[in-house]
Amino acid sequence: MTASLADLPAHVLARLYRSGQASPVEATDAVLARIAALNPRLKAFVLVDEQAARADARASEARWQAGAPLSALDGVPASIKDIILTRGWPTLRGSATIAREQPWEVDAPATARLREAGAVLLGKTATPEFGCKGETNSPASGITRNPWNPAKTPGGSSGGAAAAVAAGMGPLAVGTDGAGSVRIPAAFCGNVGLKPSFGRVPAWPLSPFGTVAHLGPHTMSVLDCALMLNVLSRPDARDWTSLPPDGRDYTVGLDDGVRGLRIAYSPRLGYVDDVHPEVAAAVQRGADTLAALGARVEAVDPGFSDPLDITTGLWFLGSWTLWNQLTPEQQALTDPDLRAQAELGSRLSTLDVQQLNQRRGALGALMRQFMQRFDLLLTPSVSVPAFDARPAGQGAMNPQTMLGWTPFSYPFNLSQQPAITVPCGLTRDGLPIGLQLVGPMFGDALVLRAARAFEAARPVPRPPLTESAQ
């Protein structure tokens, strides 16, 4: 497939709009053509609204021609995960239990901020039912596939968002991350994916999975990620857990590099037994790169034990909560994986939940103290490359099968720290590998800065979008 405007990151598109070398209408047409070519196979989108997207693009083109764009993202094609409310479009959350035919009159904060910034909204991206797992499959929308190899999963739960960005079906996408759901698919698909500090991006309605749930950007580059965070972090009073707006421009200082930064390199977090050897080798090379750029990289583990049971316990409780909001008729329509999670959640006592939250608090306190000694923590993003895509309900549901293969993601949902994944190489089979940088709480700008330095030193190619991906 030849290069086109669909292959360009957001900041390049904005530069072309400003110079008159390309227009939002042309870029949107290129992206819609890419969606038409690839989405039947990849199933990244569950809804595409060509008419609305082209109307957005025409309005943006007029603003650029008048020299009055609304933001640096004006006219850039973007998608919204089908967990996040979007005015005029159904938000079905990957579930057959939600009625499509009802009023859809409200934008969630992230959708509203992108609309206000002039982004071209393309449609809704696929999610497993209620975002319940690290793969993107559901009885309602089928199996979403990885653009690097359609036999493989893009990960989840923001797999549709990640697949869309990787395949040039819009350079920007909004995802959610409750145990790695932005970072897992971004790593599997070779994108940049940021889980900001909890509360940095307002959310509404709040997730049934509680205060592990974050919203964040999927992008083709770290600069795009910073531009998107500028927009998504603007305040919304509906989220009572959100942080006070800091008015920060996350592009300022982005190119300041990593010289002198103290980076703790923990390739196994002290408890991970099984890391794919190609993943381990690529992340080691990444640590060496950061050291060569002037960072002070020290091999050290944070000092906590595997919190898998904390994460899955609280997650299964959220699934049980969701389950009890459904009628028996709706329950019969659900993904077997969600059903199995709910059953596991039903076994938790009040005391169990209290004890899980106490242990979570101890982990958070430990990490706050650890990050006083280091500016950043470096780990693999996921311990394995993308594995085979499969239908919903094909495997046993237990803590290990659900998240045991992604031990580097969920601890930092519990601690609520900012964490970003950037591509750091490819396996011999041509699958992306991700490197994760974790920052201190509220250190979103520092995480972006380090990721930008690494990205500039170690660029990774886009996927080979040949006929095999169609």
C-alpha positions as CSV (number, residue, x, y, z in Angstrom):
1,M,0.0,0.0,0.0
2,T,1.5,3.4,-1.0
3,A,2.1,6.1,1.5
4,S,-0.7,8.7,1.8
5,L,-1.9,11.4,4.2
6,A,-3.4,8.5,6.2
7,D,0.1,7.5,7.2
8,L,1.1,10.8,8.7
9,P,1.0,11.7,12.4
10,A,-1.2,14.6,13.7
11,H,1.6,17.2,14.1
12,V,2.7,16.6,10.5
13,L,-0.9,17.0,9.2
14,A,-1.2,20.3,11.1
15,R,2.0,21.6,9.6
16,L,0.7,20.7,6.1
17,Y,-2.7,22.4,6.8
18,R,-0.9,25.5,8.0
19,S,1.3,25.7,4.8
20,G,-1.6,24.8,2.5
21,Q,0.1,21.7,1.2
22,A,-2.8,19.5,2.4
23,S,-6.3,20.1,3.8
24,P,-8.4,18.4,6.5
25,V,-10.8,17.3,3.7
26,E,-8.0,15.5,1.8
27,A,-6.7,13.9,5.0
28,T,-10.1,12.8,6.1
29,D,-10.8,11.3,2.6
30,A,-7.5,9.4,2.8
31,V,-8.3,8.0,6.2
32,L,-11.9,7.0,5.3
33,A,-10.5,5.2,2.2
34,R,-8.0,3.4,4.5
35,I,-10.9,2.4,6.8
36,A,-12.9,1.1,3.8
37,A,-9.9,-1.0,2.7
38,L,-8.8,-2.4,6.0
39,N,-11.6,-2.3,8.5
40,P,-13.6,-5.3,7.1
41,R,-10.6,-7.5,8.0
42,L,-9.2,-5.7,11.1
43,K,-12.6,-4.8,12.7
44,A,-11.0,-1.8,14.5
45,F,-14.2,0.3,14.1
46,V,-17.7,-0.7,15.1
47,L,-19.1,2.5,13.7
48,V,-17.9,4.9,11.0
49,D,-19.8,8.1,10.2
50,E,-18.4,9.3,6.9
51,Q,-21.0,12.1,6.6
52,A,-20.2,13.6,10.0
53,A,-16.5,13.2,9.5
54,R,-16.6,15.0,6.1
55,A,-18.7,17.8,7.6
56,D,-16.1,18.2,10.5
57,A,-13.3,18.3,7.9
58,R,-15.0,20.9,5.7
59,A,-15.6,23.1,8.8
60,S,-12.0,22.7,9.8
61,E,-10.7,23.5,6.3
62,A,-12.6,26.8,6.4
63,R,-11.0,27.7,9.7
64,W,-7.4,26.9,8.5
65,Q,-8.0,28.9,5.3
66,A,-9.1,31.8,7.5
67,G,-6.0,31.4,9.7
68,A,-8.1,30.6,12.7
69,P,-7.8,26.9,13.7
70,L,-9.2,26.0,17.0
71,S,-6.2,24.1,18.2
72,A,-3.1,22.1,16.9
73,L,-5.5,19.2,16.4
74,D,-8.0,21.1,14.3
75,G,-8.9,18.9,11.3
76,V,-7.0,15.8,12.5
77,P,-9.0,12.5,12.2
78,A,-9.6,10.9,15.6
79,S,-11.6,8.0,16.9
80,I,-13.4,7.3,20.2
81,K,-13.4,4.0,22.0
82,D,-16.9,2.5,22.2
83,I,-16.8,2.8,26.0
84,I,-16.9,6.6,25.9
85,L,-20.1,8.5,25.3
86,T,-20.4,10.4,22.0
87,R,-23.3,12.6,21.0
88,G,-25.3,11.3,18.1
89,W,-23.7,7.8,18.1
90,P,-24.5,4.7,20.0
91,T,-22.1,3.8,22.8
92,L,-22.7,0.0,23.1
93,R,-19.6,-0.9,25.1
94,G,-19.0,-4.0,23.1
95,S,-22.2,-5.5,24.5
96,A,-25.4,-6.9,23.0
97,T,-27.1,-5.9,26.3
98,I,-27.3,-2.2,25.4
99,A,-30.1,-0.9,23.2
100,R,-28.9,0.9,20.1
101,E,-32.1,2.8,19.6
102,Q,-32.2,5.4,22.3
103,P,-31.2,9.0,22.6
104,W,-27.5,9.6,22.5
105,E,-27.3,13.2,23.4
106,V,-24.2,13.6,25.6
107,D,-20.5,13.7,25.0
108,A,-18.2,12.4,27.6
109,P,-15.4,14.8,28.6
110,A,-12.8,13.4,26.3
111,T,-15.2,13.5,23.3
112,A,-16.3,17.0,24.2
113,R,-12.7,18.3,24.4
114,L,-11.7,16.8,21.0
115,R,-14.8,18.2,19.4
116,E,-14.1,21.6,20.9
117,A,-10.5,21.4,19.5
118,G,-11.8,20.8,16.0
119,A,-10.8,17.2,15.6
120,V,-12.5,15.2,12.9
121,L,-14.4,12.5,14.7
122,L,-14.5,9.4,12.6
123,G,-16.5,6.9,14.6
124,K,-16.3,4.4,17.5
125,T,-13.6,1.7,18.0
126,A,-14.0,-1.8,19.2
127,T,-13.8,-3.0,22.8
128,P,-14.4,-6.3,24.5
129,E,-17.7,-6.2,26.5
130,F,-17.5,-3.3,29.0
131,G,-13.7,-3.3,28.4
132,C,-13.4,-6.4,30.6
133,K,-10.1,-8.0,29.3
134,G,-6.8,-7.6,27.5
135,E,-8.0,-8.9,24.2
136,T,-10.5,-7.2,21.9
137,N,-13.2,-9.7,21.0
138,S,-16.9,-9.9,21.9
139,P,-20.0,-11.7,20.8
140,A,-21.4,-8.3,19.7
141,S,-18.6,-7.1,17.4
142,G,-16.4,-10.1,16.7
143,I,-12.6,-10.3,16.7
144,T,-10.4,-7.2,16.2
145,R,-7.1,-8.0,14.6
146,N,-3.5,-6.7,14.6
147,P,-2.4,-4.7,11.5
148,W,1.1,-6.2,11.8
149,N,-0.3,-9.7,11.5
150,P,-4.1,-10.2,11.3
151,A,-3.7,-13.6,12.9
152,K,-2.6,-11.9,16.1
153,T,-4.6,-9.9,18.6
154,P,-4.1,-6.2,19.0
155,G,-4.5,-6.6,22.7
156,G,-7.1,-4.9,24.7
157,S,-9.3,-3.5,25.9
158,S,-8.5,-0.5,23.6
159,G,-7.6,-2.9,20.8
160,G,-9.8,-1.1,18.3
161,A,-8.1,2.2,19.1
162,A,-4.6,0.7,18.7
163,A,-5.4,-1.2,15.5
164,A,-6.9,2.0,14.0
165,V,-3.8,4.1,14.7
166,A,-1.4,1.5,13.6
167,A,-3.2,0.9,10.3
168,G,-3.5,4.6,9.5
169,M,-7.2,4.7,10.2
170,G,-6.9,8.0,12.0
171,P,-3.7,9.1,13.8
172,L,-5.4,9.8,17.1
173,A,-7.6,7.6,19.3
174,V,-8.9,7.8,22.8
175,G,-8.7,4.6,24.9
176,T,-9.2,3.6,28.5
177,D,-6.8,1.8,30.8
178,G,-7.9,-0.1,33.9
179,A,-5.1,-2.7,34.1
180,G,-3.1,-1.9,31.0
181,S,-5.8,-1.4,28.4
182,V,-4.1,1.6,26.6
183,R,-0.5,0.3,27.0
184,I,-1.1,-3.4,26.1
185,P,-2.6,-2.7,22.7
186,A,-0.3,0.2,22.0
187,A,2.7,-2.1,22.6
188,F,1.2,-4.9,20.5
189,C,0.5,-2.6,17.7
190,G,3.7,-0.5,17.7
191,N,2.1,2.8,18.8
192,V,2.6,5.3,21.6
193,G,0.1,4.8,24.4
194,L,-0.1,6.9,27.6
195,K,-1.9,6.2,30.8
196,P,-1.8,9.6,32.5
197,S,-1.8,10.2,36.2
198,F,-5.2,9.3,37.6
199,G,-7.6,12.2,37.2
200,R,-5.4,14.0,34.7
201,V,-8.0,13.3,32.0
202,P,-11.6,13.8,33.3
203,A,-14.0,10.9,32.8
204,W,-17.8,10.7,33.0
205,P,-19.6,8.5,33.8
206,L,-17.0,7.0,36.1
207,S,-16.0,3.4,35.4
208,P,-17.6,0.6,37.4
209,F,-14.1,-0.7,37.8
210,G,-13.3,2.2,40.1
211,T,-10.1,4.3,40.6
212,V,-7.9,2.1,38.6
213,A,-9.6,3.3,35.4
214,H,-7.8,6.0,33.4
215,L,-8.4,7.6,30.0
216,G,-5.5,8.2,27.6
217,P,-4.3,8.8,24.1
218,H,-3.1,6.3,21.4
219,T,-0.9,8.1,18.8
220,M,1.7,7.6,16.1
221,S,4.3,9.7,18.0
222,V,5.1,11.1,21.4
223,L,4.6,14.7,20.2
224,D,1.1,13.8,19.1
225,C,0.5,12.3,22.5
226,A,1.5,15.5,24.2
227,L,-0.7,17.5,21.8
228,M,-3.6,15.2,22.6
229,L,-3.0,15.4,26.4
230,N,-3.2,19.2,26.1
231,V,-6.7,18.8,24.9
232,L,-7.9,15.8,27.0
233,S,-6.7,17.2,30.3
234,R,-8.9,20.3,30.2
235,P,-11.4,20.4,33.1
236,D,-14.9,18.9,33.3
237,A,-16.9,19.4,36.5
238,R,-18.8,16.1,36.0
239,D,-15.7,14.1,37.2
240,W,-15.4,14.8,40.9
241,T,-12.2,12.7,41.0
242,S,-10.3,14.7,38.4
243,L,-7.2,16.8,39.2
244,P,-7.3,20.6,39.2
245,P,-6.4,21.8,35.8
246,D,-2.7,22.9,35.6
247,G,-3.0,24.7,32.3
248,R,0.2,23.0,31.2
249,D,1.4,22.8,27.6
250,Y,2.8,19.3,27.4
251,T,4.9,20.1,24.3
252,V,7.0,22.7,26.3
253,G,10.2,21.0,27.3
254,L,9.4,17.9,25.3
255,D,12.7,17.9,23.6
256,D,14.8,18.5,26.7
257,G,16.2,15.0,26.7
258,V,17.1,12.6,29.5
259,R,20.6,13.7,30.4
260,G,21.0,13.5,34.2
261,L,17.7,11.8,34.8
262,R,17.8,8.9,37.4
263,I,16.1,5.9,35.8
264,A,15.5,2.7,37.7
265,Y,15.7,-0.2,35.3
266,S,13.6,-3.2,36.4
267,P,13.4,-5.8,33.7
268,R,11.4,-8.2,35.9
269,L,10.0,-6.0,38.7
270,G,11.5,-8.5,41.1
271,Y,8.8,-11.1,40.5
272,V,8.2,-11.8,36.8
273,D,9.5,-15.3,35.9
274,D,8.7,-15.4,32.2
275,V,9.7,-12.6,29.9
276,H,9.9,-13.5,26.2
277,P,13.6,-13.5,25.3
278,E,13.2,-11.1,22.4
279,V,11.2,-8.7,24.6
280,A,13.9,-8.8,27.3
281,A,16.7,-8.2,24.8
282,A,14.9,-5.3,23.1
283,V,14.2,-3.6,26.4
284,Q,17.8,-4.1,27.5
285,R,18.9,-2.3,24.3
286,G,16.4,0.4,25.2
287,A,18.0,0.8,28.6
288,D,21.4,1.1,27.0
289,T,20.1,3.7,24.6
290,L,18.8,5.9,27.4
291,A,22.1,5.5,29.2
292,A,23.9,6.6,26.0
293,L,21.7,9.6,25.9
294,G,22.9,10.7,29.3
295,A,20.5,9.2,31.8
296,R,21.8,7.5,34.9
297,V,20.3,4.0,34.5
298,E,20.5,1.7,37.5
299,A,19.3,-1.9,37.7
300,V,17.0,-1.9,40.7
301,D,13.6,-3.4,41.6
302,P,10.9,-1.3,43.4
303,G,10.5,-3.9,46.1
304,F,6.9,-5.0,45.9
305,S,5.5,-8.5,45.3
306,D,3.2,-9.3,42.4
307,P,-0.1,-7.5,43.0
308,L,-2.0,-9.7,40.5
309,D,-4.5,-10.8,43.1
310,I,-5.2,-7.2,44.2
311,T,-5.8,-6.1,40.6
312,T,-8.0,-9.1,39.6
313,G,-9.9,-9.1,42.9
314,L,-10.9,-5.5,42.5
315,W,-11.6,-6.1,38.8
316,F,-13.8,-9.1,39.4
317,L,-15.7,-7.1,41.9
318,G,-16.4,-4.5,39.2
319,S,-17.6,-7.2,36.9
320,W,-19.9,-8.5,39.6
321,T,-21.2,-5.0,40.0
322,L,-21.9,-4.7,36.3
323,W,-23.5,-8.2,36.2
324,N,-26.0,-7.2,38.9
325,Q,-27.1,-4.2,36.8
326,L,-28.3,-6.5,34.1
327,T,-31.6,-8.3,33.8
328,P,-31.6,-12.1,33.4
329,E,-32.4,-11.7,29.7
330,Q,-29.4,-9.4,29.3
331,Q,-27.1,-11.7,31.3
332,A,-27.9,-14.4,28.8
333,L,-26.4,-12.3,26.0
334,T,-23.1,-11.5,27.7
335,D,-19.5,-12.6,26.8
336,P,-18.7,-15.8,28.7
337,D,-15.5,-14.1,29.9
338,L,-17.5,-11.3,31.6
339,R,-19.8,-13.9,33.1
340,A,-16.8,-15.9,34.5
341,Q,-15.3,-12.7,36.0
342,A,-18.6,-11.8,37.6
343,E,-18.8,-15.3,39.2
344,L,-15.3,-14.9,40.6
345,G,-16.3,-11.5,41.9
346,S,-19.3,-12.9,43.7
347,R,-17.0,-14.9,46.0
348,L,-15.4,-11.8,47.5
349,S,-16.5,-10.8,51.0
350,T,-16.6,-7.3,52.4
351,L,-13.5,-8.1,54.4
352,D,-11.8,-9.4,51.3
353,V,-12.4,-6.1,49.5
354,Q,-11.2,-4.1,52.5
355,Q,-8.0,-6.1,52.7
356,L,-7.4,-5.7,49.0
357,N,-7.7,-1.9,49.2
358,Q,-5.4,-1.8,52.2
359,R,-2.8,-3.7,50.3
360,R,-3.3,-1.4,47.3
361,G,-2.7,1.5,49.6
362,A,0.6,0.0,50.8
363,L,1.7,-0.5,47.2
364,G,0.9,3.1,46.4
365,A,2.8,4.4,49.4
366,L,5.8,2.3,48.5
367,M,5.9,3.6,45.0
368,R,5.5,7.2,46.1
369,Q,8.6,6.7,48.3
370,F,10.5,4.8,45.6
371,M,10.0,7.6,43.1
372,Q,11.7,10.1,45.5
373,R,14.9,8.2,44.7
374,F,14.3,8.0,40.9
375,D,12.8,10.2,38.2
376,L,11.6,7.3,36.1
377,L,11.1,3.5,36.2
378,L,11.9,1.5,33.1
379,T,10.3,-1.9,32.4
380,P,9.0,-3.9,29.4
381,S,5.5,-2.9,28.5
382,V,4.2,-6.4,28.1
383,S,6.1,-9.6,28.8
384,V,5.2,-11.2,25.4
385,P,4.6,-10.2,21.8
386,A,1.1,-10.2,20.4
387,F,-0.4,-13.7,20.6
388,D,-3.1,-15.4,18.4
389,A,-6.4,-13.7,18.1
390,R,-9.4,-15.8,19.2
391,P,-13.1,-15.6,19.8
392,A,-14.6,-14.5,23.1
393,G,-14.9,-17.2,25.8
394,Q,-12.2,-19.6,24.3
395,G,-10.0,-19.8,27.4
396,A,-10.4,-20.4,31.2
397,M,-10.9,-17.3,33.2
398,N,-8.7,-16.9,36.2
399,P,-6.2,-14.2,37.4
400,Q,-3.2,-15.8,35.6
401,T,-4.9,-16.3,32.2
402,M,-6.5,-12.9,32.4
403,L,-3.4,-10.8,33.2
404,G,-0.5,-13.0,34.1
405,W,1.1,-12.3,30.7
406,T,1.0,-8.5,31.2
407,P,2.6,-8.2,34.7
408,F,4.2,-4.8,34.0
409,S,1.0,-2.9,33.4
410,Y,-1.5,-3.4,36.2
411,P,0.7,-2.4,39.2
412,F,0.7,1.2,37.9
413,N,-3.1,1.3,37.7
414,L,-3.2,0.4,41.3
415,S,-0.6,3.2,42.1
416,Q,-2.2,5.6,39.6
417,Q,1.1,6.7,38.3
418,P,1.6,8.0,34.7
419,A,3.1,5.3,32.4
420,I,3.8,5.3,28.7
421,T,4.7,2.7,26.2
422,V,6.9,3.4,23.1
423,P,8.0,1.0,20.5
424,C,11.5,-0.3,21.0
425,G,11.9,-3.0,18.3
426,L,10.4,-5.9,16.4
427,T,10.6,-9.6,17.0
428,R,12.1,-11.9,14.3
429,D,8.5,-12.5,13.3
430,G,8.0,-8.8,12.7
431,L,5.8,-8.1,15.8
432,P,6.3,-4.8,17.8
433,I,7.9,-4.7,21.2
434,G,7.1,-2.0,23.7
435,L,9.2,-0.3,26.4
436,Q,7.4,1.3,29.4
437,L,8.4,4.4,31.3
438,V,6.7,5.0,34.6
439,G,6.8,8.4,36.3
440,P,6.1,9.8,39.7
441,M,2.5,10.7,40.4
442,F,1.7,13.9,38.4
443,G,4.9,13.5,36.4
444,D,3.2,13.2,33.1
445,A,5.4,15.8,31.4
446,L,8.6,14.0,32.5
447,V,7.3,10.7,31.1
448,L,6.5,12.3,27.8
449,R,9.9,14.0,27.7
450,A,11.8,10.7,28.2
451,A,9.7,8.9,25.7
452,R,10.3,11.6,23.2
453,A,14.1,11.3,23.7
454,F,13.9,7.5,23.2
455,E,11.7,7.7,20.2
456,A,14.0,10.2,18.5
457,A,17.0,7.9,19.1
458,R,15.2,4.6,18.2
459,P,12.5,5.1,15.6
460,V,10.4,2.0,14.7
461,P,8.8,1.6,11.3
462,R,5.0,1.6,10.7
463,P,3.4,-1.8,9.9
464,P,3.7,-3.2,6.4
465,L,0.1,-2.6,5.2
466,T,-0.1,-5.0,2.3
467,E,-3.0,-7.0,0.9
468,S,-2.5,-9.5,3.8
469,A,-3.9,-7.0,6.2
470,Q,-7.1,-6.5,4.1
